[in-house]
Amino acid sequence: MDRVNSPVVYVVGAAGQLGSALLSSRATPDDVEVRALRSSDVDLTSDESVRSALSGLRRGDRVINAAAFTDVDGAETEREAAFAVNADGPRRLAEQTARAGARLIQVSTDYVFGPDVPYRPLRADDLGAAPTTVYGASKLAGERAATAVDPSTIIVRTAWVFTGRPPVRDFVTTMIALEAQRDELTVVDDQTGSPTYAPDLAGGLWEVARRADSIAGDVLNATNSGEGTWCDLARAVFSEMGADPERVRPCTTDEFPRPAPRPPYSVLSGRAWADAGLRPLRPWRAALAEALGGRRSG
């Protein structure tokens, strides 16, 4: 991105976990204008609101959509609300990027995969059957709606995003709190994925934004490298805090039922990311160590 013709980058969902990481990322280019769009600035369920918020969009600008209805269990009973944000929202954004000749970078999720996937790192074409959750179905519908309207849309799927510090409430901060509250806890050990540090993901998205002109409309995966179960992640949190990881006991998904079924395996392949010339994200254990910053339990 050169300073003479540098694009404006609109960050939608700027107050959320990923949006906040995007705005505070060390990777944020210093030669672009960043416009933060929070829920008070744009309503993704409204055509008029999206048109107004992006009225200044011009050719070469980028829109990173980090906004989503992310209550996976809540979506099971709030289908209409989930689809309004996760499916219709990206379509509305894509209508504006297509009109202006801008580029949409749509953040998606491992939940788009159905149950019949191969037990190996998943590629874009491994969708299989329809997703088993409303959240996953709404996010997949958003991918398809955006690319149908604007084929130059870049889809970036990620998984198991954490920040590990308040005020964000995520799996890692929950484990930190429980370490202080309980002598022992049980965590699911038969779901496998790739924990992803929000600041690392933000850095990857900024690289996509910088290099968008050389990336065709495509589906990319961005997660920290390596894999593990939720139990593995919980034990790693305990270890980083200087607590005994054996205090975390494994259990099965059947022993910890949730309204929305979780994918048993959702490790995402980084092949397309690497083929696009993008730098791979570091191992998740290294990212977790940075996130906790040498934190030790009392």
N, C-alpha and C positions, 0 to 999 in steps of 0.2 A: 504494500500500500504506500504510494508516494504522497507527499504532502500537498502537491498541486491538485491532484484529482482524488484525494482520499475520500472514501465513502463515509457516510454516517451509519453507525451500527445501532439499531434499535433493539434493546433487551426487553422482551415482554416477560412479565412475571418477575420483575426486578426485586421484589420484596421477599421472594421465596428462598428456599435453601440454595438452589442452583443459581438463581438470579443474583442473590447476594454475593455468591462466590465469583460470578462473572464480573461484577462491579468492583470487587476488591482484589481480583486476581493480579498477581505479579506479571502475568502474561498479557494483560490488557494493553493493546498497542497505544503508544503515546502520540501517534500521528493521526488518530481518528477522533471524531466526535462521537461520544456515546450518549444515547438518549435512553434513560431508564423509564420504562412504562410499568407502573404498578397497577394493581386492581382499581385504584382510584383514578387512574389515567386512561385506562381502556377496559371495556367490558367485552370479552371475547364472544359473548352470546348476543351481541348487538351489531348488526351491519353498520349502522350509523356511527356507533362509537369507534369501531375499528377503522372506518374510512376517515373519521376525524383525527384519530390518533396518528395515522400514517399519511395524513394529507400532504406532508412535505417530502414523502418518499420520492427518490429520484433514481435514475439508472445507475447501477453499480453499488447502491446502498445494500446493507444486509439487515435482515430481521432474524434475531435468534429467539425462538419461542421456547422459553423455559417455564411457561405457565401450564398448569394442568390441574385437573381434579384428581388428587393423588390418594384419597381415602379409599384404599382397595376394598376393604370390607364394607364401608358405607355405600360404595357404588352399587353394591348388590341390591340395595333397596332404593337407591337414588339414580336409577338408570338414565332418566331424562336429563338430570343435571350433569351427569358424567359425560354423556354424549354431546350436550350443548357446549361444554368447554373443550373436551378432548377430541371431538370429531368435527363439529361445526366451526370451532374456533380456528384451527389450522386452515380450514377451507377459506374462511374470511380473510385470514392473513395472506394466503396464497393468491387470492383475487387481487389484492393490492400490490403484491410483488410482481405478479404477471403484468398488471397494468403499467407499472412504472419501469419495468426492466430491472428490478432489484432481485436479490436472492434470499430465499427463505431457508433457514436452518432449523429444522423441526426436531426437537428432542423427543425421543420415544423410549420404549422400554422392552425388557425381556418378556414381559407379560403378553406380548403379541403372539408368542408361539403357542401352538396348540399342544395337546398331550402326547401326540405321536411323533416325537422328535428323536433323532439319533443321539446316542450317549457319547457325544464328542462336541467340541466347540461349534456352536451353531452359526450357520451362514444365513444370509438374507433369504435364500430360497428354501430354507428348512421349515417353513411355516406349518406344514402339515394340516391337521384339522383346525377348526375354528378355536379361538381362545376359550378357555373354560370360565373366565371371569368377565363381568361387565366392564371392569377397568381395562383389561386387555383388549376386549372387543372394541371399546371406544377409542383406544389409542391406535389400534390397527385401522379403524375407520378413518381416523384423523390422518394417518400416513397416506392412505389411498385417496382421500378427498383432496389433500394438498397437492399431491403429485398429478392428479387428474386435471386440476385447474392450472397448475404451474409445474410442468415437467422438469424444470431446473431445480426444484426443491431438493435440498440435501437432507436426508433422514439420518439422524445420529441416534442409534439405540444404545442404552446404557442399562445398568442394573445395580441394585443393592447400594444405593448412594448414601453416604454418611458424611457428616461434618465432625462429629465427636466433641463439640463444644456448645455450651448454652449460648444463646437461647434456643438453638435448634434442638428439637426432640426427635431423635432417631434411634436406631438400634444400639449404636455405640454409647450414646449418652444414657440410654436406659440401662445398659449393662453397668455403666459406671455407678449409677444410682443404686442398682440392686446389689452391687458388691458391698456397699456400705450398710445395706439394710438386711441382708440375708446371709446366713452361714453357708447355704447351699441352694442352688437353683438348677432347674432342668431346662434345656434348650434343644430344639429340634436338630437332629443330626442326619436326616435323610433328604435334605434339600441342598443342592450344590449350586453355587454361583460364584461370581467374582465381586467381592466388596470393592466399591469405587469411591474414592475420596473426592468430595465435591470440588475443592480447589484444583485437583489434578484434572478432573473432567472439564472444569472451566478453562483451564489452560489449553486442553485439546480443542475445545470449541472455538477459542480465539484463533488457534492455528487454522482451523477450517475456515473461519471468517476471513483471515488474511489471504488464504490461498483459494478462495471459492471460485475465482475465475478459471482456475486450472482443474477444478473438480466438476465433473459432469453431475447432473441430477442423479443421485445414487443413494444407496443405503450403506451406511458405515456403522461399525460397532466401536464404542469407546468405553472400556472398563480398565481398571488397574489389572495388571497381569497376575496370573496365578488363579487358583480356585480354592474353595473350602466350603464347609457347611456353616450354618448359623452357629452351631456348637463350636466349630473351629474359631469363628470370629469372636464369640464370647470368651473363649479361653485365651485368645490372643489379647483381648482387652484386659483381662485379669492379669496376664503375664506382664503387660506393659505397665500396669499399676503396681507391680510387685506383690500381687496377691496369688494365692495358690490356684492355678487353673483347674485342678482336679475338683475344686468346689463346684464347677459347672458339670452337671451330669447330662449325658445324652438321653434324648427321648425320640420317639417316632412322631411323624405328622399325625397319625391316628390318635396319639395320646394328647395332642394339642390341637384340636379341630378349630378351624376359623370359618367364618361365613363364606369367604372367597378362597377356593383351593389354590395353594401356591404351586408354582412349577417345581417338580422334583429335580429337574436339571435345566439350568439356564446359563451355562457358561457360553459367552459369546466369542466367536472367532474374530481375531484381529487382522485377518488376511486382507480384507478390502481396505482397511485403514492403512496398513503398511503399503499396499499396492498404490494407494493415492499419494504416497510419499510423506505421510504424516508420522510424527514421532510416536512410538508406542508409550503408553503410560507405564510408570514403574510398578514393581510388585506391590500388592496391597499391604503386605506386612510392613514394608518400609513407609508407605503412606500413613498407616495406622500409627506407627511410632512417632511420626511428625505430628499427627493430629493430637495425640495425647501429650506430646511435648514433655516427656519425662515425668508425667504425673504419677504420683505414688499414693496409695491408700494410706490412711492414717492408722 
